[in-house]
Every structure is written in C-alpha cells, then in structure tokens.
Amino acid sequence: MAHTCHATGCNAHVPPTMWGCRRHWFMVPPAIRARIWATYRVGQCDDKRPSKAYCEAARDAVIAVAKKEGIEPDTRLYDFFIARAEVRGG
C-alpha cells in the first residue's frame, strides 16, 4: 500500500512505519517525535486502527510542521481517526 508523508501538502513516498519524509520528520519537535514513536503500533496503517494517542501526537506533528512552513495545517485525517477512536472508546 502506498504511504506518503503526512506533512500538509507533501506527497513524498515513505515506508508505512514512518510518519513523514526525512525533511518534515526533522521539523517535528523532538518531544512530539518521541510521542509518535511511543504510541506507534506495527500494522496500524494496514488495519486503519491507530490509537487516539498516536493520532493526537501525529496531528500535533502536522500542526508543528505547518506552522514552521507558514501554511495552514491539514489535520482532517487525524481528526477523523481521533473521532473514530473516541466512539470506540480509545
């Protein structure tokens, strides 16, 4: 399955285990990168069931990178998964 960088507007192809391309990943503050790795679960891209904690960290990464790039963040993907996690209880 194709997987692209989650930074707003970036279409760089990355492995499913990665949140984003190298350039954007290193724009994410270290504390948020640590939260992403701490909450990542192998297979979450395949089963489309990332945890709420992962989605919140990844959403924070999208926002942080967009702020550094001076653009409006697109958080729709993570907003969707966060809402879905809340419905199913986490």
CYANA upper distance limits for C-alpha pairs under 8 A (distance plus 0.5 A):
  2 ALA  CA     13 HIS  CA      7.67
  2 ALA  CA     16 PRO  CA      8.38
  3 HIS  CA     13 HIS  CA      6.30
  3 HIS  CA     14 VAL  CA      6.28
  3 HIS  CA     15 PRO  CA      6.84
  3 HIS  CA     16 PRO  CA      6.16
  4 THR  CA     10 CYS  CA      8.04
  4 THR  CA     11 ASN  CA      6.00
  4 THR  CA     12 ALA  CA      5.89
  4 THR  CA     13 HIS  CA      4.85
  4 THR  CA     14 VAL  CA      5.85
  4 THR  CA     15 PRO  CA      8.35
  4 THR  CA     20 GLY  CA      7.42
  4 THR  CA     21 CYS  CA      8.40
  5 CYS  CA     10 CYS  CA      6.39
  5 CYS  CA     11 ASN  CA      6.47
  5 CYS  CA     12 ALA  CA      6.02
  5 CYS  CA     13 HIS  CA      6.80
  5 CYS  CA     14 VAL  CA      6.65
  5 CYS  CA     18 MET  CA      8.36
  5 CYS  CA     19 TRP  CA      6.69
  5 CYS  CA     20 GLY  CA      4.34
  5 CYS  CA     21 CYS  CA      5.84
  5 CYS  CA     24 HIS  CA      8.42
  6 HIS  CA     10 CYS  CA      7.42
  6 HIS  CA     19 TRP  CA      6.58
  6 HIS  CA     20 GLY  CA      5.88
  6 HIS  CA     62 VAL  CA      7.35
  7 ALA  CA     20 GLY  CA      7.07
  7 ALA  CA     24 HIS  CA      7.05
  7 ALA  CA     61 ALA  CA      8.39
  7 ALA  CA     62 VAL  CA      5.87
  7 ALA  CA     65 VAL  CA      7.22
  7 ALA  CA     66 ALA  CA      7.73
  8 THR  CA     62 VAL  CA      7.13
  8 THR  CA     66 ALA  CA      7.05
  8 THR  CA     72 GLU  CA      8.47
  8 THR  CA     73 PRO  CA      6.32
  8 THR  CA     74 ASP  CA      6.05
 12 ALA  CA     20 GLY  CA      8.47
 12 ALA  CA     21 CYS  CA      6.86
 13 HIS  CA     21 CYS  CA      7.87
 14 VAL  CA     18 MET  CA      6.81
 14 VAL  CA     19 TRP  CA      8.43
 14 VAL  CA     20 GLY  CA      6.94
 14 VAL  CA     21 CYS  CA      6.55
 16 PRO  CA     45 CYS  CA      7.00
 17 THR  CA     42 VAL  CA      7.62
 19 TRP  CA     25 TRP  CA      7.67
 19 TRP  CA     58 ALA  CA      7.87
 20 GLY  CA     24 HIS  CA      6.60
 20 GLY  CA     25 TRP  CA      5.99
 21 CYS  CA     25 TRP  CA      6.36
 22 ARG  CA     26 PHE  CA      6.77
 23 ARG  CA     27 MET  CA      7.22
 24 HIS  CA     28 VAL  CA      7.24
 24 HIS  CA     65 VAL  CA      7.28
 25 TRP  CA     33 ARG  CA      8.26
 27 MET  CA     64 ALA  CA      8.27
 27 MET  CA     65 VAL  CA      6.38
 27 MET  CA     68 LYS  CA      8.14
 28 VAL  CA     32 ILE  CA      7.05
 28 VAL  CA     33 ARG  CA      6.78
 28 VAL  CA     61 ALA  CA      6.09
 28 VAL  CA     64 ALA  CA      6.75
 28 VAL  CA     65 VAL  CA      6.49
 29 PRO  CA     33 ARG  CA      6.85
 29 PRO  CA     61 ALA  CA      8.16
 29 PRO  CA     64 ALA  CA      7.97
 30 PRO  CA     34 ALA  CA      6.63
 31 ALA  CA     35 ARG  CA      6.88
 32 ILE  CA     36 ILE  CA      6.73
 32 ILE  CA     57 ALA  CA      6.58
 32 ILE  CA     58 ALA  CA      8.28
 32 ILE  CA     60 ASP  CA      7.59
 32 ILE  CA     61 ALA  CA      6.88
 33 ARG  CA     37 TRP  CA      6.87
 33 ARG  CA     57 ALA  CA      8.42
 33 ARG  CA     61 ALA  CA      8.10
 34 ALA  CA     38 ALA  CA      6.52
 35 ARG  CA     39 THR  CA      6.66
 35 ARG  CA     54 TYR  CA      7.86
 35 ARG  CA     57 ALA  CA      6.39
 36 ILE  CA     40 TYR  CA      6.41
 36 ILE  CA     54 TYR  CA      6.29
 36 ILE  CA     57 ALA  CA      6.01
 36 ILE  CA     58 ALA  CA      6.66
 39 THR  CA     51 SER  CA      7.82
 39 THR  CA     53 ALA  CA      6.80
 39 THR  CA     54 TYR  CA      5.40
 40 TYR  CA     44 GLN  CA      8.22
 40 TYR  CA     50 PRO  CA      8.09
 40 TYR  CA     51 SER  CA      8.48
 40 TYR  CA     54 TYR  CA      6.52
 41 ARG  CA     50 PRO  CA      7.73
 43 GLY  CA     47 ASP  CA      6.80
 44 GLN  CA     48 LYS  CA      5.97
 44 GLN  CA     49 ARG  CA      5.86
 44 GLN  CA     50 PRO  CA      5.55
 45 CYS  CA     49 ARG  CA      7.78
 45 CYS  CA     50 PRO  CA      7.75
 49 ARG  CA     81 PHE  CA      8.29
 50 PRO  CA     54 TYR  CA      6.87
 50 PRO  CA     55 CYS  CA      7.18
 50 PRO  CA     81 PHE  CA      7.84
 51 SER  CA     55 CYS  CA      6.80
 51 SER  CA     82 ILE  CA      8.42
 51 SER  CA     85 ALA  CA      7.24
 51 SER  CA     90 GLY  CA      7.09
 52 LYS  CA     56 GLU  CA      6.59
 52 LYS  CA     81 PHE  CA      7.71
 52 LYS  CA     82 ILE  CA      5.76
 52 LYS  CA     85 ALA  CA      6.08
 52 LYS  CA     86 GLU  CA      7.88
 52 LYS  CA     90 GLY  CA      6.32
 53 ALA  CA     57 ALA  CA      6.78
 54 TYR  CA     58 ALA  CA      6.55
 55 CYS  CA     59 ARG  CA      6.34
 55 CYS  CA     78 TYR  CA      5.98
 55 CYS  CA     79 ASP  CA      8.45
 55 CYS  CA     81 PHE  CA      7.24
 55 CYS  CA     82 ILE  CA      6.64
 56 GLU  CA     60 ASP  CA      6.66
 56 GLU  CA     78 TYR  CA      7.73
 56 GLU  CA     82 ILE  CA      7.61
 57 ALA  CA     61 ALA  CA      6.82
 58 ALA  CA     62 VAL  CA      6.86
 58 ALA  CA     78 TYR  CA      7.85
 59 ARG  CA     63 ILE  CA      6.82
 59 ARG  CA     75 THR  CA      6.59
 59 ARG  CA     78 TYR  CA      6.26
 59 ARG  CA     79 ASP  CA      8.27
 60 ASP  CA     64 ALA  CA      6.57
 61 ALA  CA     65 VAL  CA      6.63
 62 VAL  CA     66 ALA  CA      6.62
 62 VAL  CA     73 PRO  CA      6.74
 62 VAL  CA     74 ASP  CA      7.79
 62 VAL  CA     75 THR  CA      7.32
 63 ILE  CA     67 LYS  CA      6.57
 63 ILE  CA     73 PRO  CA      5.85
 63 ILE  CA     74 ASP  CA      8.37
 63 ILE  CA     75 THR  CA      8.05
 64 ALA  CA     68 LYS  CA      6.90
 65 VAL  CA     69 GLU  CA      6.71
 66 ALA  CA     70 GLY  CA      6.43
 66 ALA  CA     71 ILE  CA      5.61
 66 ALA  CA     72 GLU  CA      6.59
 66 ALA  CA     73 PRO  CA      5.66
 67 LYS  CA     71 ILE  CA      6.67
 67 LYS  CA     72 GLU  CA      7.83
 67 LYS  CA     73 PRO  CA      7.99
 75 THR  CA     79 ASP  CA      6.45
 76 ARG  CA     80 PHE  CA      6.54
 77 LEU  CA     81 PHE  CA      6.97
 78 TYR  CA     82 ILE  CA      6.41
 79 ASP  CA     83 ALA  CA      6.65
 80 PHE  CA     84 ARG  CA      6.70
 81 PHE  CA     85 ALA  CA      6.53
 82 ILE  CA     86 GLU  CA      6.71
 83 ALA  CA     87 VAL  CA      6.87
 84 ARG  CA     88 ARG  CA      6.92
 85 ALA  CA     89 GLY  CA      6.42
 85 ALA  CA     90 GLY  CA      5.34
 86 GLU  CA     90 GLY  CA      5.89
